[in-house]
Amino acid sequence: MTDKEQAASENHAEQSRQLEQLLIQRQKWLGDASHELRGPLNAAAMSLNVVTRRDDLPDGVHATLRNAERHLLHMSDLVRDMFDTAKLENNAFELSTTADVAVHEIVEEIAEEFAANPDVLSLRSVPDRSITATLDRDRIRQVVRNVVSNAAKYRQTDKQATIAVLLHRVDDAYFEIVVDDTPNGLGMTKSDLEALESGQPFWRAEAAKTVASGTGLGIQLSRKLVERSGGKLRYDSEFGSGTIATIRLPYSLQGDTDAI
């Protein structure tokens, strides 16, 4: 190896080392920042929840507090996504599974929440009430909420969202939760879907950036949570028509459920 080649090799090794250090620092920052934010946000949410339950508040004040509570919950969701992403990247994430979870309850809770959203024209929930599974209820609820939230958020200009949430059996091993936002959804192009499959944690479609704010964390975090639960998250989409997101999960999680 010539001196020039040796210098180039050493330079490449140094750049790789610096990149690795930057990635480690980013992971640490995500974990530390989200951890520090969770305490104040939880305290504020609890205080707002107590105040909004009072019966002697004027109508205008009550509506303002409810709006503040919704924004605070959105911020809490973002911080939770940051925290979970950091744990996943540091191989420190664990599921807390429960047997015989009534999956339709998760679907109905999310449907009830978003049916009251002013951006949603209609939300239809069709769950198979007989389906029970062994899973981490909070994490699967987090996934379904993220997918439905995206369906409500990313819609065509001057149109309200039309969403259907279906829960059905596939076979003896798997069931599916399907979130369909056609025909008023924004949808994704073929290149968008390819980029989505790449797994980049902060990726967002260019068209989506013009419609609503976001970080891109939730969509990849949801995929990882579903895969950690033994399932698969698939997207079928057409730009200008909408997206069908399919969450396929097993009735029971096989194998080790320790930290990935």
DRENKEMI-964060 format. One record per residue (C-alpha): residue in three letters; x negated, z negated, y negated. Coordinates in steps of 0.2 Angstrom, whole numbers, padded with zeros to 4 digits, always signed. Example, Ala and Ser with C-alpha at 12.3 -4.5 7.8 and 13.67 -1.06 7.14 Angstrom:
% DRENKEMI-964060
ALA-0062-0039+0022/SER-0068-0036+0005/
% end
This chain:
% DRENKEMI-964060
MET+0000+0000+0000/THR-0007+0005-0017/ASP-0008-0007-0032/LYS+0007+0002-0040/GLU+0017+0001-0024/GLN+0012-0018-0023/ALA+0017-0021-0041/ALA+0034-0012-0038/SER+0038-0022-0023/GLU+0033-0039-0031/ASN+0044-0034-0046/HIS+0059-0030-0035/ALA+0057-0047-0026/GLU+0057-0056-0042/GLN+0072-0047-0048/SER+0081-0051-0032/ARG+0076-0070-0034/GLN+0082-0070-0052/LEU+0099-0062-0046/GLU+0101-0075-0032/GLN+0098-0089-0045/LEU+0111-0082-0057/LEU+0124-0081-0043/ILE+0120-0099-0038/GLN+0122-0104-0056/ARG+0139-0095-0058/GLN+0145-0103-0042/LYS+0140-0120-0049/TRP+0148-0117-0066/LEU+0164-0112-0058/GLY+0165-0128-0048/ASP+0159-0139-0062/ALA+0170-0132-0075/SER+0186-0132-0065/HIS+0183-0149-0059/GLU+0181-0156-0076/LEU+0197-0147-0082/ARG+0208-0153-0068/GLY+0209-0171-0073/PRO+0215-0168-0091/LEU+0227-0154-0086/ASN+0235-0165-0073/ALA+0237-0179-0085/ALA+0245-0168-0098/ALA+0257-0160-0085/MET+0262-0177-0079/SER+0266-0183-0097/LEU+0276-0167-0101/ASN+0285-0169-0085/VAL+0290-0187-0090/VAL+0296-0182-0107/THR+0306-0167-0102/ARG+0316-0178-0091/ARG+0323-0188-0105/ASP+0342-0185-0110/ASP+0341-0189-0128/LEU+0330-0174-0134/PRO+0337-0161-0146/ASP+0340-0144-0138/GLY+0326-0136-0148/VAL+0313-0149-0144/HIS+0318-0148-0125/ALA+0316-0130-0125/THR+0299-0131-0134/LEU+0293-0144-0121/ARG+0299-0133-0107/ASN+0289-0118-0113/ALA+0273-0129-0116/GLU+0275-0135-0098/ARG+0276-0117-0091/HIS+0260-0113-0100/LEU+0252-0129-0094/LEU+0256-0125-0076/HIS+0249-0107-0078/MET+0233-0115-0084/SER+0233-0127-0070/ASP+0235-0112-0058/LEU+0220-0103-0066/VAL+0209-0119-0064/ARG+0214-0121-0046/ASP+0210-0103-0042/MET+0193-0106-0050/PHE+0190-0122-0040/ASP+0195-0114-0024/THR+0184-0098-0027/ALA+0169-0109-0030/LYS+0173-0119-0014/LEU+0175-0103-0004/GLU+0159-0096-0011/ASN+0149-0112-0006/ASN+0157-0113+0011/ALA+0165-0129+0007/PHE+0184-0124+0009/GLU+0195-0132+0022/LEU+0213-0129+0027/SER+0225-0144+0030/THR+0237-0137+0043/THR+0254-0144+0048/ALA+0264-0140+0063/ASP+0282-0133+0063/VAL+0282-0128+0044/ALA+0299-0120+0040/VAL+0292-0104+0031/HIS+0309-0099+0023/GLU+0307-0115+0012/ILE+0291-0108+0005/VAL+0299-0091+0001/GLU+0315-0099-0006/GLU+0306-0111-0017/ILE+0296-0096-0025/ALA+0311-0085-0026/GLU+0321-0099-0035/GLU+0306-0102-0048/PHE+0304-0083-0052/ALA+0323-0079-0052/ALA+0324-0089-0069/ASN+0309-0079-0076/PRO+0315-0068-0091/ASP+0304-0054-0086/VAL+0313-0053-0069/LEU+0329-0042-0069/SER+0333-0046-0051/LEU+0325-0056-0036/ARG+0332-0054-0019/SER+0326-0066-0005/VAL+0330-0062+0013/PRO+0321-0075+0024/ASP+0323-0077+0043/ARG+0327-0096+0043/SER+0322-0098+0061/ILE+0303-0095+0058/THR+0292-0110+0059/ALA+0273-0110+0060/THR+0257-0120+0060/LEU+0249-0117+0043/ASP+0243-0125+0027/ARG+0259-0126+0018/ASP+0251-0128+0000/ARG+0239-0113+0003/ILE+0252-0101+0009/ARG+0264-0106-0005/GLN+0249-0103-0017/VAL+0247-0085-0009/VAL+0265-0081-0010/ARG+0267-0087-0028/ASN+0252-0077-0033/VAL+0259-0061-0026/VAL+0276-0064-0033/SER+0269-0068-0050/ASN+0259-0052-0050/ALA+0275-0043-0046/ALA+0284-0051-0060/LYS+0269-0048-0072/TYR+0264-0030-0068/ARG+0279-0019-0071/GLN+0282-0003-0081/THR+0284-0003-0100/ASP+0300-0008-0106/LYS+0307-0013-0089/GLN+0311-0029-0081/ALA+0304-0033-0063/THR+0315-0030-0048/ILE+0308-0040-0033/ALA+0313-0042-0015/VAL+0305-0055-0004/LEU+0307-0053+0014/LEU+0302-0065+0029/HIS+0304-0058+0046/ARG+0296-0058+0064/VAL+0284-0045+0069/ASP+0281-0050+0087/ASP+0278-0065+0097/ALA+0262-0069+0088/TYR+0264-0064+0070/PHE+0277-0065+0056/GLU+0277-0056+0039/ILE+0281-0061+0021/VAL+0284-0045+0011/VAL+0285-0044-0008/ASP+0292-0027-0014/ASP+0292-0024-0033/THR+0298-0006-0032/PRO+0305+0004-0041/ASN+0300-0005-0058/GLY+0283-0010-0053/LEU+0267-0004-0062/GLY+0259+0001-0045/MET+0241+0006-0041/THR+0232+0022-0039/LYS+0222+0027-0023/SER+0206+0023-0032/ASP+0213+0006-0038/LEU+0217+0002-0020/GLU+0200+0007-0014/ALA+0192-0005-0027/LEU+0204-0018-0022/GLU+0198-0017-0005/SER+0180-0020-0010/GLY+0183-0038-0013/GLN+0176-0040-0030/PRO+0183-0057-0037/PHE+0186-0052-0055/TRP+0191-0034-0052/ARG+0207-0028-0061/ALA+0215-0011-0062/GLU+0213-0003-0079/ALA+0232+0000-0081/ALA+0235-0018-0077/LYS+0224-0024-0091/THR+0235-0015-0104/VAL+0250-0023-0097/ALA+0246-0042-0095/SER+0231-0054-0096/GLY+0223-0060-0081/THR+0206-0064-0072/GLY+0207-0055-0055/LEU+0203-0071-0046/GLY+0220-0074-0038/ILE+0222-0057-0029/GLN+0205-0059-0020/LEU+0207-0078-0017/SER+0224-0074-0009/ARG+0216-0062+0003/LYS+0203-0075+0008/LEU+0216-0088+0011/VAL+0227-0077+0022/GLU+0211-0071+0032/ARG+0206-0090+0033/SER+0223-0093+0040/GLY+0221-0080+0054/GLY+0231-0066+0045/LYS+0229-0051+0034/LEU+0235-0046+0017/ARG+0239-0028+0014/TYR+0244-0018-0001/ASP+0254-0001-0001/SER+0256+0006-0018/GLU+0261+0021-0029/PHE+0256+0021-0047/GLY+0272+0022-0058/SER+0283+0016-0044/GLY+0277-0001-0038/THR+0268-0011-0024/ILE+0273-0018-0007/ALA+0262-0033-0003/THR+0263-0038+0016/ILE+0256-0055+0021/ARG+0255-0056+0040/LEU+0252-0073+0048/PRO+0251-0080+0065/TYR+0263-0093+0071/SER+0249-0104+0076/LEU+0231-0104+0069/GLN+0219-0102+0084/GLY+0201-0109+0084/ASP+0192-0120+0071/THR+0200-0124+0055/ASP+0185-0132+0047/ALA+0176-0127+0032/ILE+0172-0108+0032/
% end
